Amino acid sequence: MTEHSFLTAFSPIEHRRNDPDGREATIRKTLLSHEQDDSPFADCPMVHMARVQILDQLVPPMGDVSGSGLKTKYLIFAADIDGRVDDFLDALYRRDADFVHNVWGQCIGYPDFRGAVFFRRYIDACSFHNPLGYAGFPLSVGETLLQLRRKNALADFVSDHQGLSDKELQAAWRKNRESLKNPDLPKPGTF
């Protein structure tokens, strides 16, 4: 069974009125330009789920009038992966080092040095070491993708063979059964 890991990291972003040095704007622009189709996470085959977002402000509990709030903004990074966190972070850094530097490089405490080892150390320093799982899939990423491919292939078969006689349907089933049972493994990020 593949090792399963969760990552939760909170990286502080220096908050200055109107973002004079453009740090927050750089993070937002980078995240928006790397959505689903161009996501660096799509080429990390161990990823079940990854989410990166800026936490601007916490909503106070109902009735709280203290006015207390966050002193800074935070970049939240949560991932559910197969394998070790360090291997995932190395894969992400290899896939798109500029993405890493344009996002985490704008956060407080990120080192001025380039290299996956510095990225790993920074994320480890920002990590919440008792993370909770975010996705409910007990299978590996590859096994989950294969099951999704089978489900879609079966649905396509049913749709394509509507209205056939019993004999025609049985012949079509025999002809397509092997490809439905053993479809090609889809590339991560295709579903």
C-alpha positions, 0 to 999 in steps of 0.5 A, a space after each residue: 500500500 502506498 504511503 499517504 500524507 497530508 500537508 497543511 502549511 500557513 505562510 505569513 504574508 507581510 500585510 502593508 496597506 495598499 500592497 506597496 511592494 506588490 507581494 500580495 498582487 504577485 501571489 494572486 496573479 500567479 495563482 490565477 494564471 496557474 488554474 486547472 489546465 496550467 496547474 503545476 500540480 497536474 504534473 505531480 502524479 501523487 496529488 489527490 488534492 492541492 489547494 493554495 489560497 490567501 487568507 485575508 481575514 478571519 470572520 469573528 465568532 458571532 457576537 464578538 465585538 473585540 475587533 481583534 483579528 489577524 495581524 497579517 495575511 496568510 497563504 494556506 497550502 493544503 495537499 493530500 498526496 500519495 507518498 512523502 511530503 518531501 518527494 511531493 515538494 521536490 516534484 512541485 519545485 522541479 515542475 515549476 520553480 518560478 511558480 514556487 518563487 512567485 508564490 512562497 517567495 513573497 511570504 515572510 521568512 522565505 529564503 533568498 536561495 533557490 533550490 528544492 531543499 530551501 523550499 522544503 525547509 520553509 514549508 516544514 517551518 510553516 507546517 501544521 504538524 497534525 494535519 487533517 485529511 481533506 479527501 476521502 479516497 483510500 486508493 492511490 491517485 492512479 487507482 482512483 483515476 483508473 476507477 473514474 476512467 472505468 466509470 466513464 467508459 461504462 457510462 459512454 458504452 451505455 449511452 452509445 448502445 441505447 435501443 439495441 436488441 438484446 442480441 446486438 447489445 450482448 455482441 457489443 458487450 462481448 466486443 468491448 468488455 476487455 477495453 471497459 475492464 482494462 482502460 488506458 490509465 488517464 494522466 493526472 489532472 484530466 478529471 
